[in-house]
Amino acid sequence: MKLLIKNAIILTVNQHNEVLENADIALEDGRIQAIGKVPENFQADKVIDATDQIALPGLVNAHTHIPMSLFRNYADDLPFWPWLMEKIKPAEDHLNAEHVYWGAKLGIIELIQSGVSCFSDMYFYMDEVATVVKESGIRACLSGVLLEVDDLGPTFMKAAIDFHDSWHGKADGRIKAFFGPHSMYLCGPEYLRETTEEALKRKTGIHIHLSESRQEVADSLEKYGKSPVQHLADLGMFECRTAAAHCVHVSTEDIELLEKHKVSVLNNPTSNMKLANGFAPIHAMLKKGINVALGTDGSASNNNVNLFEEMHLAALVNKAVTEDAESVPAQQVLRMATINGAKALGLENEIGSLEVGKRADLILLDATKPHYFPRHNPVSSIVYSAQAADVSTVLVNGKVLMENYELKTMDVAETMREAERMAFDLVNRATL
């Protein structure tokens, strides 16, 4: 199918961060064929008039637990460890495949409606999440969670291997599979070595929580005599492409190790603040050349999967912490939400910027609303002014998933109804 998007304000997020005014994009067979000026002989099957709309790459939510939409507003205003061990983990003990399926549907609807075209997820019953990804048309990097609890380590490992071998490259290439060891505190050294070996064997990556809390770092120093970052480096995990969520409590030496091993850091400002875990030193990481992407974390610790909020906070928090108004500027934050996220997942040659030959993953925002005026700088508009509710159209692989705010691939009313039923069923089981 040939599709033409006309008259848009285009933020390419390419190497030169070009901004094109009143420009067109030609799409064919799921890829970008031309951008800026389209050849006169391009005969489109469908035309989208994007006058007064901003076109940019689909956002990449690089760290989520998307079925945790079922825990939205369930365990708020608690410290991290009681939140995790006394509320979330006990409820998760009662999860089944049906819970995860409907939780994933609710979360993925929210992702699409807020302009996310690709997300990276770590959770249980990942086959159910993959099924929803296939049905919905979104792109995803999925990691079955790995845990060494209750002697279930081998069971989780077999499930993660089977998931990779069954789903990697499926759904027209929209699904990529990583391995998802939860953390160094819920996975022992030998288990992490085994995970690394399996990932290397399959030439894929690892998605892990790292140095999220002060207690994690203190426990690691007491148990291993080294920081969590040093621990994983010494285990050889960073030989794989590694995407490390949080990295809040890291030393100068840790940052040097992350840079040396080309680890991508997945920054989650809302979750880190809500759970009172602190602020990741993003400015210092970016200065060292570390690839920093943005994530929302799960809706149990964020309450939404709105990457526009994360962009806004990433820019503001780092300025406040460093007391430097030039720290983490808007253009850098936009890259964190797009091309840097793609790079963290090994997809930078396919998505993350609007360039000829790349996959046609893009979004349109309605820039006719008052908070876009005056139009001094469209990049600043996206980071400091735009709202997720401004996203009008979403395309993935050239397929229209949402047009003029209408979702094309999922039943919103049914999903909200069933997801709420699943959520109360789960919480009731956990509290009996």
C-alpha positions as CSV (number, residue, x, y, z in Angstrom):
1,M,0.0,0.0,0.0
2,K,1.2,3.5,-0.9
3,L,0.3,6.3,1.7
4,L,1.0,10.0,1.4
5,I,1.2,12.3,4.4
6,K,0.9,15.9,3.2
7,N,1.7,19.4,4.6
8,A,3.1,18.3,8.0
9,I,5.7,20.0,10.3
10,I,8.2,17.1,10.4
11,L,10.7,16.5,13.2
12,T,13.0,13.9,11.6
13,V,15.2,13.2,14.7
14,N,17.8,12.2,12.1
15,Q,21.6,12.9,12.6
16,H,21.0,16.6,11.9
17,N,17.8,16.9,13.8
18,E,16.1,18.5,10.8
19,V,12.8,20.3,11.1
20,L,10.8,20.5,7.9
21,E,7.9,22.9,7.4
22,N,4.9,22.1,5.2
23,A,6.5,18.9,4.1
24,D,5.3,15.5,2.8
25,I,6.2,11.8,3.6
26,A,5.7,9.0,1.1
27,L,5.2,5.5,2.5
28,E,5.2,2.2,0.6
29,D,5.2,-1.4,1.7
30,G,5.7,-0.3,5.3
31,R,8.8,1.9,4.7
32,I,9.5,5.5,4.2
33,Q,10.1,6.1,0.4
34,A,10.5,9.9,0.5
35,I,10.5,12.7,3.0
36,G,10.3,16.5,2.5
37,K,9.4,16.6,-1.2
38,V,7.7,13.6,-2.7
39,P,8.2,12.6,-6.4
40,E,5.4,13.9,-8.6
41,N,4.8,10.3,-10.0
42,F,4.1,8.9,-6.5
43,Q,0.5,7.6,-6.8
44,A,-0.9,7.2,-3.3
45,D,-3.6,4.7,-2.3
46,K,-4.4,6.9,0.7
47,V,-3.7,10.5,1.5
48,I,-3.6,12.0,5.0
49,D,-3.8,15.8,5.2
50,A,-1.5,16.7,8.1
51,T,-1.9,20.5,7.8
52,D,-1.2,22.0,11.3
53,Q,0.0,18.7,12.6
54,I,3.5,17.7,13.8
55,A,4.9,14.4,12.4
56,L,7.6,12.7,14.4
57,P,8.9,9.2,14.9
58,G,6.7,6.9,17.0
59,L,7.9,7.1,20.6
60,V,9.8,4.2,22.1
61,N,8.8,3.3,25.7
62,A,12.0,1.4,26.6
63,H,11.0,0.0,30.0
64,T,7.5,-1.2,30.9
65,H,5.6,-4.0,32.6
66,I,2.5,-3.4,30.5
67,P,0.1,-5.9,32.1
68,M,0.6,-4.0,35.4
69,S,-2.1,-1.7,34.1
70,L,-4.2,-3.9,36.4
71,F,-2.4,-2.5,39.4
72,R,-3.0,1.2,38.5
73,N,-3.9,3.2,41.6
74,Y,-3.7,0.0,43.8
75,A,-0.6,0.4,45.9
76,D,0.2,4.1,46.0
77,D,2.2,6.2,48.5
78,L,4.3,3.4,49.8
79,P,8.1,3.1,50.1
80,F,9.8,0.9,47.4
81,W,10.4,-2.3,49.4
82,P,7.0,-2.6,51.1
83,W,5.4,-1.6,47.8
84,L,7.2,-4.4,46.0
85,M,7.4,-7.2,48.5
86,E,4.2,-6.6,50.6
87,K,1.7,-5.4,47.9
88,I,2.9,-6.1,44.3
89,K,4.6,-9.5,44.6
90,P,1.8,-11.1,46.7
91,A,-0.7,-10.0,44.1
92,E,1.4,-11.2,41.3
93,D,1.5,-14.7,42.9
94,H,-2.1,-15.0,41.8
95,L,-1.6,-13.9,38.2
96,N,-2.9,-16.2,35.4
97,A,-2.8,-15.9,31.6
98,E,-6.2,-14.3,31.4
99,H,-5.2,-11.5,33.8
100,V,-2.1,-10.8,31.7
101,Y,-3.9,-10.8,28.4
102,W,-6.5,-8.2,29.4
103,G,-3.9,-6.2,31.3
104,A,-1.7,-6.1,28.2
105,K,-4.7,-5.1,26.0
106,L,-5.5,-2.2,28.3
107,G,-1.9,-1.0,28.5
108,I,-1.3,-1.3,24.8
109,I,-4.4,0.7,24.0
110,E,-3.0,3.4,26.3
111,L,0.4,3.2,24.6
112,I,-1.0,3.6,21.1
113,Q,-3.3,6.5,22.1
114,S,-0.3,8.3,23.6
115,G,1.9,8.0,20.6
116,V,4.1,5.0,21.5
117,S,4.8,2.8,18.4
118,C,7.3,0.4,20.1
119,F,7.7,-0.7,23.7
120,S,10.1,-2.9,25.7
121,D,8.4,-5.1,28.2
122,M,9.4,-7.5,31.0
123,Y,6.7,-9.6,32.7
124,F,5.1,-13.0,33.3
125,Y,3.0,-15.0,30.7
126,M,4.8,-13.2,27.9
127,D,3.0,-15.3,25.3
128,E,-0.2,-13.4,26.2
129,V,1.5,-10.1,25.7
130,A,3.0,-11.2,22.4
131,T,-0.5,-12.3,21.3
132,V,-1.9,-8.8,22.0
133,V,1.1,-7.2,20.2
134,K,0.3,-9.3,17.2
135,E,-3.4,-8.4,17.3
136,S,-2.9,-4.7,17.9
137,G,-0.2,-3.9,15.3
138,I,2.2,-2.2,17.7
139,R,6.0,-3.1,17.8
140,A,7.6,-4.6,20.9
141,C,10.7,-6.0,22.4
142,L,9.5,-8.6,24.9
143,S,11.4,-10.3,27.7
144,G,9.9,-13.1,29.8
145,V,10.9,-12.4,33.4
146,L,13.6,-14.6,35.0
147,L,13.5,-15.1,38.8
148,E,15.2,-17.4,41.2
149,V,12.4,-17.7,43.8
150,D,10.8,-20.8,45.3
151,D,13.0,-23.1,43.3
152,L,11.3,-21.8,40.1
153,G,14.5,-20.6,38.4
154,P,14.7,-23.5,35.9
155,T,11.0,-23.1,35.1
156,F,11.4,-19.4,34.4
157,M,14.5,-20.1,32.3
158,K,12.7,-22.8,30.1
159,A,9.8,-20.4,29.6
160,A,12.1,-17.5,28.5
161,I,14.0,-19.8,26.1
162,D,10.8,-21.2,24.7
163,F,9.3,-17.7,24.4
164,H,12.3,-16.4,22.5
165,D,12.4,-19.4,20.1
166,S,8.7,-19.2,19.5
167,W,8.1,-15.4,19.0
168,H,11.4,-13.7,18.0
169,G,10.8,-12.1,14.6
170,K,7.1,-12.9,14.5
171,A,4.1,-10.7,13.8
172,D,5.6,-9.4,10.5
173,G,8.9,-8.8,12.3
174,R,7.3,-6.5,14.9
175,I,8.3,-8.7,17.8
176,K,11.8,-9.0,19.1
177,A,12.7,-11.2,22.1
178,F,15.2,-10.4,24.8
179,F,16.0,-12.2,28.1
180,G,14.6,-10.5,31.2
181,P,16.4,-11.3,34.5
182,H,14.6,-9.2,37.0
183,S,17.6,-8.0,38.9
184,M,20.8,-9.1,40.6
185,Y,18.9,-9.3,44.0
186,L,16.3,-11.8,42.7
187,C,18.8,-13.8,40.5
188,G,21.9,-15.4,41.8
189,P,25.4,-15.2,40.1
190,E,25.2,-18.6,38.3
191,Y,21.7,-17.9,37.1
192,L,22.8,-14.6,35.6
193,R,25.7,-16.4,33.9
194,E,23.3,-18.9,32.5
195,T,21.1,-16.1,31.3
196,T,24.0,-14.4,29.6
197,E,25.0,-17.7,27.9
198,E,21.5,-18.3,26.5
199,A,21.2,-14.7,25.2
200,L,24.7,-14.8,23.6
201,K,23.8,-18.2,22.0
202,R,20.7,-16.6,20.4
203,K,22.5,-13.3,19.6
204,T,19.9,-11.3,21.5
205,G,19.9,-8.9,24.4
206,I,19.1,-8.6,28.1
207,H,16.6,-6.3,29.9
208,I,17.3,-5.9,33.6
209,H,16.6,-3.6,36.6
210,L,19.9,-2.2,37.9
211,S,20.9,0.0,40.9
212,E,17.3,1.2,41.4
213,S,17.4,1.7,45.1
214,R,20.0,2.5,47.8
215,Q,19.1,-0.8,49.5
216,E,20.0,-2.7,46.4
217,V,23.4,-1.1,46.3
218,A,24.0,-1.5,50.0
219,D,23.0,-5.2,49.9
220,S,25.3,-5.8,46.9
221,L,28.2,-4.2,48.7
222,E,27.6,-6.3,51.8
223,K,27.1,-9.6,49.9
224,Y,29.6,-9.3,47.0
225,G,31.9,-6.4,48.0
226,K,31.0,-4.5,44.9
227,S,28.2,-2.4,43.3
228,P,25.5,-4.0,41.3
229,V,27.0,-2.6,38.1
230,Q,30.4,-4.0,38.9
231,H,28.8,-7.3,39.9
232,L,27.1,-7.7,36.5
233,A,30.2,-6.6,34.6
234,D,32.3,-9.2,36.5
235,L,29.8,-11.9,35.6
236,G,30.2,-11.1,31.9
237,M,26.6,-10.0,31.4
238,F,27.6,-6.8,29.5
239,E,29.0,-9.0,26.7
240,C,25.4,-9.0,25.6
241,R,23.5,-6.0,24.4
242,T,22.2,-4.9,27.8
243,A,19.4,-2.4,28.5
244,A,19.5,-1.5,32.2
245,A,16.5,0.1,33.8
246,H,16.8,2.9,36.4
247,C,20.6,3.1,37.2
248,V,19.7,5.7,39.9
249,H,22.4,5.0,42.5
250,V,25.6,4.7,40.4
251,S,29.1,5.9,41.2
252,T,31.5,7.6,38.8
253,E,33.2,4.2,38.4
254,D,29.8,2.6,37.6
255,I,29.2,5.2,34.9
256,E,32.6,4.4,33.4
257,L,31.7,0.7,33.3
258,L,28.4,1.4,31.7
259,E,30.0,3.5,29.0
260,K,32.9,1.0,28.5
261,H,30.5,-1.9,27.9
262,K,28.0,0.2,25.9
263,V,25.1,-0.5,28.3
264,S,22.0,1.4,27.5
265,V,20.4,3.1,30.5
266,L,16.6,3.3,30.6
267,N,15.5,6.4,32.6
268,N,12.2,6.3,34.4
269,P,11.8,9.6,36.2
270,T,8.2,9.3,37.3
271,S,8.6,5.9,38.8
272,N,11.9,6.8,40.5
273,M,10.3,9.9,42.1
274,K,7.0,8.2,43.1
275,L,8.8,5.4,44.9
276,A,11.3,7.9,46.4
277,N,14.3,6.2,44.9
278,G,15.9,9.4,43.8
279,F,17.2,10.8,40.5
280,A,19.5,9.1,38.0
281,P,22.5,11.2,37.1
282,I,21.4,11.4,33.5
283,H,23.5,14.6,32.7
284,A,26.7,12.8,33.7
285,M,25.8,9.7,31.7
286,L,25.0,11.7,28.6
287,K,28.3,13.6,28.9
288,K,30.1,10.2,29.0
289,G,28.3,9.2,25.8
290,I,26.1,6.6,27.3
291,N,22.9,5.8,25.3
292,V,20.0,6.9,27.6
293,A,16.5,6.0,26.6
294,L,13.1,6.7,28.4
295,G,10.6,4.4,30.0
296,T,7.5,4.7,32.1
297,D,7.9,1.5,34.2
298,G,4.7,-0.2,35.0
299,S,1.4,1.4,35.9
300,A,1.8,0.2,39.5
301,S,4.6,2.6,40.1
302,N,3.7,5.3,37.6
303,N,-0.1,5.1,37.1
304,N,0.2,5.7,33.3
305,V,2.4,4.9,30.4
306,N,2.5,8.5,29.1
307,L,6.0,9.1,27.6
308,F,5.2,12.8,27.1
309,E,5.2,13.1,30.9
310,E,8.6,11.3,31.0
311,M,10.1,13.7,28.4
312,H,8.9,16.7,30.4
313,L,10.2,15.4,33.7
314,A,13.5,14.2,32.2
315,A,14.2,17.7,31.0
316,L,13.1,19.5,34.2
317,V,14.4,17.1,36.8
318,N,17.9,17.1,35.5
319,K,18.1,20.9,35.2
320,A,16.9,21.1,38.8
321,V,19.3,18.5,40.2
322,T,22.4,19.9,38.4
323,E,21.3,23.5,38.8
324,D,22.1,24.0,35.2
325,A,19.4,25.2,32.8
326,E,21.4,23.9,29.8
327,S,21.4,20.3,31.2
328,V,19.5,17.8,29.1
329,P,17.9,20.1,26.5
330,A,14.7,19.5,24.7
331,Q,16.3,18.1,21.5
332,Q,18.3,15.6,23.6
333,V,15.1,14.5,25.5
334,L,13.3,14.0,22.2
335,R,16.1,11.7,21.1
336,M,15.9,9.8,24.3
337,A,12.2,9.1,23.6
338,T,12.8,8.0,20.0
339,I,16.2,7.1,18.4
340,N,17.9,6.3,21.7
341,G,15.1,3.9,22.7
342,A,15.5,2.2,19.3
343,K,19.2,1.9,19.8
344,A,18.7,0.3,23.3
345,L,16.7,-2.4,21.6
346,G,19.0,-2.8,18.6
347,L,16.4,-1.3,16.2
348,E,18.2,2.0,15.4
349,N,18.5,1.0,11.7
350,E,14.8,0.3,11.5
351,I,13.0,2.9,13.6
352,G,13.5,5.9,15.9
353,S,13.9,8.6,13.2
354,L,12.1,9.6,10.0
355,E,14.5,8.7,7.2
356,V,14.2,7.1,3.8
357,G,14.4,3.4,4.0
358,K,13.3,3.1,7.6
359,R,10.2,1.5,8.9
360,A,7.1,3.7,8.7
361,D,6.6,4.0,12.4
362,L,5.4,7.6,13.0
363,I,2.8,9.7,14.8
364,L,0.9,12.9,14.2
365,L,0.1,15.5,16.8
366,D,-2.7,18.1,16.5
367,A,-0.8,21.4,16.8
368,T,-3.9,23.6,16.5
369,K,-4.5,23.6,20.3
370,P,-3.7,26.8,22.3
371,H,-0.6,25.3,24.1
372,Y,1.2,25.1,20.7
373,F,1.0,28.8,20.1
374,P,3.0,30.8,19.4
375,R,5.0,28.3,17.3
376,H,8.5,29.5,18.1
377,N,10.1,26.0,18.3
378,P,8.3,22.7,17.5
379,V,10.9,20.6,19.4
380,S,10.3,22.6,22.6
381,S,6.6,22.2,21.9
382,I,6.9,18.5,22.1
383,V,9.0,18.3,25.3
384,Y,7.6,21.2,27.3
385,S,4.0,21.8,26.0
386,A,2.6,18.7,24.2
387,Q,0.2,16.3,25.8
388,A,-0.4,12.7,25.0
389,A,-4.0,13.5,24.2
390,D,-2.7,15.6,21.2
391,V,-1.7,12.4,19.4
392,S,-4.2,12.0,16.6
393,T,-2.7,9.4,14.3
394,V,-0.3,6.5,14.8
395,L,1.3,4.3,12.1
396,V,3.5,1.2,12.6
397,N,5.0,-0.6,9.6
398,G,3.0,1.8,7.5
399,K,-0.3,0.4,8.9
400,V,-2.7,3.0,10.5
401,L,-3.4,1.9,14.1
402,M,-5.1,5.1,15.0
403,E,-6.4,7.9,12.7
404,N,-8.0,11.1,13.8
405,Y,-8.1,9.7,17.4
406,E,-10.0,6.6,16.3
407,L,-8.3,3.3,17.3
408,K,-8.5,0.9,14.4
409,T,-7.3,-2.4,15.8
410,M,-8.7,-2.8,19.3
411,D,-12.1,-2.6,21.1
412,V,-11.6,0.0,23.7
413,A,-14.9,-0.4,25.6
414,E,-14.6,-4.1,25.9
415,T,-11.0,-3.9,27.0
416,M,-11.7,-1.5,29.8
417,R,-14.6,-3.5,31.0
418,E,-12.7,-6.8,31.0
419,A,-9.5,-5.4,32.4
420,E,-11.3,-3.9,35.3
421,R,-13.0,-7.2,36.0
422,M,-9.5,-8.9,35.9
423,A,-8.0,-6.3,38.2
424,F,-10.6,-6.7,40.9
425,D,-10.4,-10.5,40.6
426,L,-6.7,-10.4,41.1
427,V,-6.7,-8.1,44.1
428,N,-9.5,-10.1,45.7
429,R,-7.5,-13.3,45.3
430,A,-4.5,-11.6,46.9
431,T,-6.4,-10.3,49.9
432,L,-8.3,-13.4,50.8
